[in-house]
Amino acid sequence: MSEDRLVIDVIDNGGQWTHREWRMLRYLGVDTKIFSNKSALEDLRELDGLILSGGAARVGLSGELGNCADFLGLKIPILGICAGHQFMAGFYGGKSVEAPAPEFGAASIELHDGGGQLFADTPDVQIVWESHNDEVKDVPAGFQITASSKSCHVQAMENDLGDRFGLQFHPEVNDSEYGAKIFENFVSICERARRAR
């Protein structure tokens, strides 16, 4: 294994597609492993990036995603997906709630101002795969909404520092049209952050 390979691990919050996130990273040539959200911070490897996976209904609202609060203290790019996104919003002072209109299946999202780094080189309107009962209602201070759908205003967010990202939908599922490109963009973000260290 080359020491030059990026190391981006996946924190398993009990989501049904955690292994797909891991597989997407492997496809992109990343050194990746899956860790339980109960793993101690010191048990993690020396990382270039981290993904907080989805999980069961309500877990993103509870604030009880294992040690995810500790992981968010890392000075590396972090992507939260579904429950991970909801937890990230709450951790930084935003708010997640039970969705008035839960989404399951294909949905159309629209990017805000190009969608920021994570949506680079993808179209302003795209189809994504949804599977959520809960959603982010208020983004934290220092975060911008980067994508919305008709029934969910915060489909995606990014912080002003460009190292925290949240997605309500599941880019790891084949039905998300540009999911592979979103993962590729996250890997590029982690590469740039490593070069800047």
C-alpha atoms as an extended CHARMM CRD file, in Angstrom:
* protein
*
       197  EXT
         1         1  MET       CA              0.0000000000        0.0000000000        0.0000000000  PROA      1               0.0000000000
         2         2  SER       CA              1.4370000000        3.3390000000       -1.0390000000  PROA      2               0.0000000000
         3         3  GLU       CA              2.0710000000        5.8600000000        1.6780000000  PROA      3               0.0000000000
         4         4  ASP       CA              0.9000000000        8.4980000000       -0.7880000000  PROA      4               0.0000000000
         5         5  ARG       CA             -2.6740000000        7.2170000000       -0.7930000000  PROA      5               0.0000000000
         6         6  LEU       CA             -5.2470000000        9.3600000000        0.9380000000  PROA      6               0.0000000000
         7         7  VAL       CA             -6.7100000000        7.9220000000        4.1340000000  PROA      7               0.0000000000
         8         8  ILE       CA            -10.4490000000        8.6260000000        4.4700000000  PROA      8               0.0000000000
         9         9  ASP       CA            -12.4120000000        6.4490000000        6.8730000000  PROA      9               0.0000000000
        10        10  VAL       CA            -16.1460000000        5.9310000000        7.3290000000  PROA      10              0.0000000000
        11        11  ILE       CA            -17.8610000000        6.1090000000       10.7140000000  PROA      11              0.0000000000
        12        12  ASP       CA            -20.7330000000        3.6320000000       10.8570000000  PROA      12              0.0000000000
        13        13  ASN       CA            -23.8020000000        5.1660000000       12.4910000000  PROA      13              0.0000000000
        14        14  GLY       CA            -25.9700000000        2.1710000000       11.6530000000  PROA      14              0.0000000000
        15        15  GLY       CA            -26.9260000000        3.2500000000        8.1530000000  PROA      15              0.0000000000
        16        16  GLN       CA            -28.0550000000        0.6860000000        5.5910000000  PROA      16              0.0000000000
        17        17  TRP       CA            -25.5890000000        1.8900000000        2.9500000000  PROA      17              0.0000000000
        18        18  THR       CA            -22.3930000000        2.4380000000        4.9880000000  PROA      18              0.0000000000
        19        19  HSD       CA            -20.5500000000       -0.2100000000        2.9610000000  PROA      19              0.0000000000
        20        20  ARG       CA            -21.4740000000        1.6090000000       -0.2550000000  PROA      20              0.0000000000
        21        21  GLU       CA            -19.7070000000        4.7340000000        1.0580000000  PROA      21              0.0000000000
        22        22  TRP       CA            -16.6310000000        2.6230000000        1.8120000000  PROA      22              0.0000000000
        23        23  ARG       CA            -16.8460000000        1.0200000000       -1.6340000000  PROA      23              0.0000000000
        24        24  MET       CA            -17.0760000000        4.4100000000       -3.3920000000  PROA      24              0.0000000000
        25        25  LEU       CA            -13.8810000000        5.5290000000       -1.6530000000  PROA      25              0.0000000000
        26        26  ARG       CA            -12.0770000000        2.2870000000       -2.5640000000  PROA      26              0.0000000000
        27        27  TYR       CA            -13.1310000000        2.7390000000       -6.1910000000  PROA      27              0.0000000000
        28        28  LEU       CA            -11.4340000000        6.1650000000       -6.1000000000  PROA      28              0.0000000000
        29        29  GLY       CA             -8.1760000000        4.6120000000       -4.8510000000  PROA      29              0.0000000000
        30        30  VAL       CA             -8.5270000000        5.8210000000       -1.2620000000  PROA      30              0.0000000000
        31        31  ASP       CA             -7.1880000000        3.8520000000        1.7130000000  PROA      31              0.0000000000
        32        32  THR       CA            -10.4150000000        3.4220000000        3.6850000000  PROA      32              0.0000000000
        33        33  LYS       CA            -11.8200000000        1.4430000000        6.6060000000  PROA      33              0.0000000000
        34        34  ILE       CA            -15.1330000000        1.4060000000        8.4540000000  PROA      34              0.0000000000
        35        35  PHE       CA            -15.1140000000        2.2040000000       12.1660000000  PROA      35              0.0000000000
        36        36  SER       CA            -17.9670000000        1.9700000000       14.6600000000  PROA      36              0.0000000000
        37        37  ASN       CA            -19.2290000000        5.2890000000       15.9960000000  PROA      37              0.0000000000
        38        38  LYS       CA            -18.3170000000        3.9360000000       19.4310000000  PROA      38              0.0000000000
        39        39  SER       CA            -14.6260000000        3.8310000000       18.4880000000  PROA      39              0.0000000000
        40        40  ALA       CA            -12.3930000000        5.9960000000       20.6590000000  PROA      40              0.0000000000
        41        41  LEU       CA            -10.8010000000        8.9800000000       18.9520000000  PROA      41              0.0000000000
        42        42  GLU       CA             -7.3440000000        7.5570000000       19.6290000000  PROA      42              0.0000000000
        43        43  ASP       CA             -8.3140000000        4.3260000000       17.8300000000  PROA      43              0.0000000000
        44        44  LEU       CA             -8.7130000000        6.1540000000       14.5200000000  PROA      44              0.0000000000
        45        45  ARG       CA             -5.8850000000        6.2430000000       12.0330000000  PROA      45              0.0000000000
        46        46  GLU       CA             -4.0150000000        9.3410000000       10.8730000000  PROA      46              0.0000000000
        47        47  LEU       CA             -6.6990000000       10.6440000000        8.5390000000  PROA      47              0.0000000000
        48        48  ASP       CA             -6.9920000000       12.9810000000        5.5710000000  PROA      48              0.0000000000
        49        49  GLY       CA            -10.7970000000       12.9920000000        5.7520000000  PROA      49              0.0000000000
        50        50  LEU       CA            -13.7830000000       11.3520000000        7.4080000000  PROA      50              0.0000000000
        51        51  ILE       CA            -17.3610000000       10.4310000000        6.5130000000  PROA      51              0.0000000000
        52        52  LEU       CA            -20.1350000000       10.2170000000        9.1190000000  PROA      52              0.0000000000
        53        53  SER       CA            -22.6490000000        7.7340000000        7.7030000000  PROA      53              0.0000000000
        54        54  GLY       CA            -26.4090000000        7.7130000000        7.8410000000  PROA      54              0.0000000000
        55        55  GLY       CA            -28.3700000000        5.8430000000       10.4930000000  PROA      55              0.0000000000
        56        56  ALA       CA            -31.7900000000        4.8550000000       11.7490000000  PROA      56              0.0000000000
        57        57  ALA       CA            -34.6520000000        7.3400000000       12.1630000000  PROA      57              0.0000000000
        58        58  ARG       CA            -34.2200000000        9.8730000000       14.9900000000  PROA      58              0.0000000000
        59        59  VAL       CA            -30.5460000000        9.1030000000       15.6620000000  PROA      59              0.0000000000
        60        60  GLY       CA            -29.4440000000       12.3060000000       13.9490000000  PROA      60              0.0000000000
        61        61  LEU       CA            -31.7600000000       14.2830000000       16.2420000000  PROA      61              0.0000000000
        62        62  SER       CA            -30.8230000000       12.5620000000       19.4830000000  PROA      62              0.0000000000
        63        63  GLY       CA            -27.2730000000       13.8650000000       19.6810000000  PROA      63              0.0000000000
        64        64  GLU       CA            -26.2700000000       10.3040000000       20.5860000000  PROA      64              0.0000000000
        65        65  LEU       CA            -24.2560000000        9.1320000000       17.6090000000  PROA      65              0.0000000000
        66        66  GLY       CA            -21.5580000000        7.4380000000       19.6400000000  PROA      66              0.0000000000
        67        67  ASN       CA            -18.3650000000        9.4900000000       19.6150000000  PROA      67              0.0000000000
        68        68  CYS       CA            -19.1820000000       11.6020000000       16.5400000000  PROA      68              0.0000000000
        69        69  ALA       CA            -18.8330000000       14.7730000000       18.6210000000  PROA      69              0.0000000000
        70        70  ASP       CA            -15.2100000000       13.8130000000       19.3100000000  PROA      70              0.0000000000
        71        71  PHE       CA            -14.5950000000       13.0800000000       15.6410000000  PROA      71              0.0000000000
        72        72  LEU       CA            -15.8610000000       16.5370000000       14.6620000000  PROA      72              0.0000000000
        73        73  GLY       CA            -12.9480000000       17.9810000000       16.6380000000  PROA      73              0.0000000000
        74        74  LEU       CA            -10.5190000000       16.6430000000       14.0210000000  PROA      74              0.0000000000
        75        75  LYS       CA             -8.8600000000       19.2510000000       11.7960000000  PROA      75              0.0000000000
        76        76  ILE       CA             -9.6640000000       17.4490000000        8.5540000000  PROA      76              0.0000000000
        77        77  PRO       CA            -12.5130000000       17.6590000000        6.0200000000  PROA      77              0.0000000000
        78        78  ILE       CA            -15.6150000000       15.8070000000        7.2510000000  PROA      78              0.0000000000
        79        79  LEU       CA            -18.7150000000       14.8420000000        5.2820000000  PROA      79              0.0000000000
        80        80  GLY       CA            -21.9370000000       13.9840000000        7.1330000000  PROA      80              0.0000000000
        81        81  ILE       CA            -24.5430000000       11.9660000000        5.2250000000  PROA      81              0.0000000000
        82        82  CYS       CA            -28.2160000000       11.8360000000        6.3070000000  PROA      82              0.0000000000
        83        83  ALA       CA            -28.0840000000       11.2330000000       10.1070000000  PROA      83              0.0000000000
        84        84  GLY       CA            -24.4310000000       12.3350000000       10.0740000000  PROA      84              0.0000000000
        85        85  HSD       CA            -25.5190000000       15.5760000000        8.3900000000  PROA      85              0.0000000000
        86        86  GLN       CA            -28.2790000000       16.1180000000       10.9770000000  PROA      86              0.0000000000
        87        87  PHE       CA            -25.9060000000       15.4210000000       13.8580000000  PROA      87              0.0000000000
        88        88  MET       CA            -23.3060000000       17.8030000000       12.4190000000  PROA      88              0.0000000000
        89        89  ALA       CA            -25.8960000000       20.5850000000       12.1660000000  PROA      89              0.0000000000
        90        90  GLY       CA            -26.9310000000       20.1460000000       15.7980000000  PROA      90              0.0000000000
        91        91  PHE       CA            -23.3460000000       19.8730000000       17.0170000000  PROA      91              0.0000000000
        92        92  TYR       CA            -22.4420000000       23.2470000000       15.5240000000  PROA      92              0.0000000000
        93        93  GLY       CA            -25.5450000000       25.0080000000       16.8450000000  PROA      93              0.0000000000
        94        94  GLY       CA            -28.1210000000       24.3770000000       14.1300000000  PROA      94              0.0000000000
        95        95  LYS       CA            -31.3140000000       22.3860000000       14.5170000000  PROA      95              0.0000000000
        96        96  SER       CA            -32.7100000000       19.1480000000       13.0840000000  PROA      96              0.0000000000
        97        97  VAL       CA            -36.3630000000       18.1200000000       13.3740000000  PROA      97              0.0000000000
        98        98  GLU       CA            -38.8090000000       15.4410000000       12.2900000000  PROA      98              0.0000000000
        99        99  ALA       CA            -39.4860000000       16.1040000000        8.6040000000  PROA      99              0.0000000000
       100       100  PRO       CA            -42.9850000000       17.3990000000        7.7880000000  PROA      100             0.0000000000
       101       101  ALA       CA            -42.6820000000       15.4830000000        4.4920000000  PROA      101             0.0000000000
       102       102  PRO       CA            -40.3010000000       12.5000000000        4.8210000000  PROA      102             0.0000000000
       103       103  GLU       CA            -38.6140000000       11.5560000000        1.5440000000  PROA      103             0.0000000000
       104       104  PHE       CA            -38.0120000000        8.0360000000        0.2390000000  PROA      104             0.0000000000
       105       105  GLY       CA            -36.8460000000        7.3630000000       -3.2920000000  PROA      105             0.0000000000
       106       106  ALA       CA            -35.7540000000        9.6390000000       -6.1060000000  PROA      106             0.0000000000
       107       107  ALA       CA            -36.0240000000       13.4060000000       -5.6740000000  PROA      107             0.0000000000
       108       108  SER       CA            -34.8720000000       16.4540000000       -7.5860000000  PROA      108             0.0000000000
       109       109  ILE       CA            -32.5520000000       18.9130000000       -5.8620000000  PROA      109             0.0000000000
       110       110  GLU       CA            -31.4790000000       22.3730000000       -6.9670000000  PROA      110             0.0000000000
       111       111  LEU       CA            -28.0640000000       23.8140000000       -6.1300000000  PROA      111             0.0000000000
       112       112  HSD       CA            -27.6090000000       27.2510000000       -4.5420000000  PROA      112             0.0000000000
       113       113  ASP       CA            -24.9470000000       29.3640000000       -6.2720000000  PROA      113             0.0000000000
       114       114  GLY       CA            -23.2990000000       26.3500000000       -7.8710000000  PROA      114             0.0000000000
       115       115  GLY       CA            -23.4360000000       24.1870000000       -4.7470000000  PROA      115             0.0000000000
       116       116  GLY       CA            -19.9840000000       24.9570000000       -3.3350000000  PROA      116             0.0000000000
       117       117  GLN       CA            -16.9930000000       22.6070000000       -3.4800000000  PROA      117             0.0000000000
       118       118  LEU       CA            -18.8660000000       19.3350000000       -3.0770000000  PROA      118             0.0000000000
       119       119  PHE       CA            -21.0090000000       19.8600000000       -6.1950000000  PROA      119             0.0000000000
       120       120  ALA       CA            -18.2350000000       21.1530000000       -8.4750000000  PROA      120             0.0000000000
       121       121  ASP       CA            -18.8130000000       20.2000000000      -12.1360000000  PROA      121             0.0000000000
       122       122  THR       CA            -22.3480000000       18.9300000000      -11.5430000000  PROA      122             0.0000000000
       123       123  PRO       CA            -25.5700000000       20.5070000000      -12.8890000000  PROA      123             0.0000000000
       124       124  ASP       CA            -27.7640000000       22.9260000000      -10.9650000000  PROA      124             0.0000000000
       125       125  VAL       CA            -30.6630000000       20.4420000000      -11.0030000000  PROA      125             0.0000000000
       126       126  GLN       CA            -30.0430000000       16.7450000000      -10.3720000000  PROA      126             0.0000000000
       127       127  ILE       CA            -31.7660000000       13.5810000000       -9.1740000000  PROA      127             0.0000000000
       128       128  VAL       CA            -30.6920000000       12.1220000000       -5.8270000000  PROA      128             0.0000000000
       129       129  TRP       CA            -31.8020000000        9.2200000000       -3.6310000000  PROA      129             0.0000000000
       130       130  GLU       CA            -33.6080000000       10.0570000000       -0.3990000000  PROA      130             0.0000000000
       131       131  SER       CA            -34.2890000000        7.9190000000        2.6630000000  PROA      131             0.0000000000
       132       132  HSD       CA            -35.0820000000       10.1150000000        5.6430000000  PROA      132             0.0000000000
       133       133  ASN       CA            -37.7110000000       10.8390000000        8.2760000000  PROA      133             0.0000000000
       134       134  ASP       CA            -35.7830000000       13.7940000000        9.7380000000  PROA      134             0.0000000000
       135       135  GLU       CA            -34.0770000000       16.8430000000        8.3060000000  PROA      135             0.0000000000
       136       136  VAL       CA            -32.0230000000       19.9200000000        9.1660000000  PROA      136             0.0000000000
       137       137  LYS       CA            -34.3000000000       22.8770000000        9.8450000000  PROA      137             0.0000000000
       138       138  ASP       CA            -31.7080000000       25.5420000000       10.7380000000  PROA      138             0.0000000000
       139       139  VAL       CA            -28.1070000000       25.5000000000        9.5330000000  PROA      139             0.0000000000
       140       140  PRO       CA            -25.4760000000       26.5100000000       12.0790000000  PROA      140             0.0000000000
       141       141  ALA       CA            -23.8020000000       29.9120000000       12.0400000000  PROA      141             0.0000000000
       142       142  GLY       CA            -20.9320000000       29.8440000000        9.5780000000  PROA      142             0.0000000000
       143       143  PHE       CA            -22.6770000000       27.3470000000        7.2690000000  PROA      143             0.0000000000
       144       144  GLN       CA            -24.4190000000       27.9640000000        3.9480000000  PROA      144             0.0000000000
       145       145  ILE       CA            -27.2040000000       25.9540000000        2.3250000000  PROA      145             0.0000000000
       146       146  THR       CA            -25.8280000000       24.5710000000       -0.9400000000  PROA      146             0.0000000000
       147       147  ALA       CA            -28.8210000000       22.5480000000       -2.2170000000  PROA      147             0.0000000000
       148       148  SER       CA            -32.5840000000       22.2680000000       -1.6290000000  PROA      148             0.0000000000
       149       149  SER       CA            -35.5630000000       20.2220000000       -2.8100000000  PROA      149             0.0000000000
       150       150  LYS       CA            -39.2670000000       21.0650000000       -2.8450000000  PROA      150             0.0000000000
       151       151  SER       CA            -39.9020000000       19.2650000000        0.4430000000  PROA      151             0.0000000000
       152       152  CYS       CA            -36.5020000000       19.7280000000        2.1720000000  PROA      152             0.0000000000
       153       153  HSD       CA            -34.8630000000       23.1510000000        2.2530000000  PROA      153             0.0000000000
       154       154  VAL       CA            -31.4860000000       21.9220000000        3.5670000000  PROA      154             0.0000000000
       155       155  GLN       CA            -30.5040000000       19.1160000000        1.2290000000  PROA      155             0.0000000000
       156       156  ALA       CA            -26.8590000000       20.1370000000        1.5620000000  PROA      156             0.0000000000
       157       157  MET       CA            -24.6910000000       22.5330000000        3.5300000000  PROA      157             0.0000000000
       158       158  GLU       CA            -21.0540000000       23.6220000000        3.6770000000  PROA      158             0.0000000000
       159       159  ASN       CA            -19.2260000000       25.7080000000        6.2390000000  PROA      159             0.0000000000
       160       160  ASP       CA            -17.3850000000       28.9230000000        5.4310000000  PROA      160             0.0000000000
       161       161  LEU       CA            -14.0290000000       27.2700000000        6.2030000000  PROA      161             0.0000000000
       162       162  GLY       CA            -14.6830000000       24.6770000000        3.5040000000  PROA      162             0.0000000000
       163       163  ASP       CA            -13.9840000000       21.6420000000        5.6940000000  PROA      163             0.0000000000
       164       164  ARG       CA            -17.4490000000       20.5680000000        6.9180000000  PROA      164             0.0000000000
       165       165  PHE       CA            -20.1050000000       19.2810000000        4.5390000000  PROA      165             0.0000000000
       166       166  GLY       CA            -23.5560000000       17.7900000000        5.0490000000  PROA      166             0.0000000000
       167       167  LEU       CA            -25.8410000000       15.9480000000        2.6400000000  PROA      167             0.0000000000
       168       168  GLN       CA            -29.4070000000       14.9410000000        3.4450000000  PROA      168             0.0000000000
       169       169  PHE       CA            -29.5130000000       12.5460000000        0.4780000000  PROA      169             0.0000000000
       170       170  HSD       CA            -27.3890000000        9.4750000000       -0.2330000000  PROA      170             0.0000000000
       171       171  PRO       CA            -24.7060000000       10.0520000000       -2.8800000000  PROA      171             0.0000000000
       172       172  GLU       CA            -23.4430000000        6.4790000000       -2.3790000000  PROA      172             0.0000000000
       173       173  VAL       CA            -26.6220000000        5.0270000000       -3.9370000000  PROA      173             0.0000000000
       174       174  ASN       CA            -26.5620000000        4.4800000000       -7.7060000000  PROA      174             0.0000000000
       175       175  ASP       CA            -29.8070000000        6.3980000000       -8.1710000000  PROA      175             0.0000000000
       176       176  SER       CA            -28.0520000000        9.6480000000       -7.1700000000  PROA      176             0.0000000000
       177       177  GLU       CA            -27.0810000000       10.8220000000      -10.6460000000  PROA      177             0.0000000000
       178       178  TYR       CA            -23.8600000000       12.5780000000       -9.6630000000  PROA      178             0.0000000000
       179       179  GLY       CA            -23.0700000000       10.6910000000       -6.4550000000  PROA      179             0.0000000000
       180       180  ALA       CA            -19.7700000000        9.3570000000       -7.7780000000  PROA      180             0.0000000000
       181       181  LYS       CA            -18.7130000000       12.8870000000       -8.7580000000  PROA      181             0.0000000000
       182       182  ILE       CA            -19.6550000000       14.1820000000       -5.2970000000  PROA      182             0.0000000000
       183       183  PHE       CA            -17.4130000000       11.5310000000       -3.7210000000  PROA      183             0.0000000000
       184       184  GLU       CA            -14.6640000000       12.4110000000       -6.1890000000  PROA      184             0.0000000000
       185       185  ASN       CA            -15.0100000000       16.0770000000       -5.2100000000  PROA      185             0.0000000000
       186       186  PHE       CA            -14.7760000000       15.2050000000       -1.5130000000  PROA      186             0.0000000000
       187       187  VAL       CA            -11.6000000000       13.2220000000       -2.1740000000  PROA      187             0.0000000000
       188       188  SER       CA            -10.1610000000       16.2460000000       -4.0350000000  PROA      188             0.0000000000
       189       189  ILE       CA            -11.0580000000       18.4900000000       -1.0700000000  PROA      189             0.0000000000
       190       190  CYS       CA             -9.1660000000       16.1030000000        1.2260000000  PROA      190             0.0000000000
       191       191  GLU       CA             -6.1760000000       16.0710000000       -1.1460000000  PROA      191             0.0000000000
       192       192  ARG       CA             -6.0070000000       19.8670000000       -1.1650000000  PROA      192             0.0000000000
       193       193  ALA       CA             -6.3060000000       19.9880000000        2.6250000000  PROA      193             0.0000000000
       194       194  ARG       CA             -3.4470000000       17.4870000000        2.9840000000  PROA      194             0.0000000000
       195       195  ARG       CA             -1.2160000000       19.5500000000        0.6910000000  PROA      195             0.0000000000
       196       196  ALA       CA             -1.9910000000       22.6630000000        2.7590000000  PROA      196             0.0000000000
       197       197  ARG       CA             -0.9660000000       21.0650000000        6.0470000000  PROA      197             0.0000000000
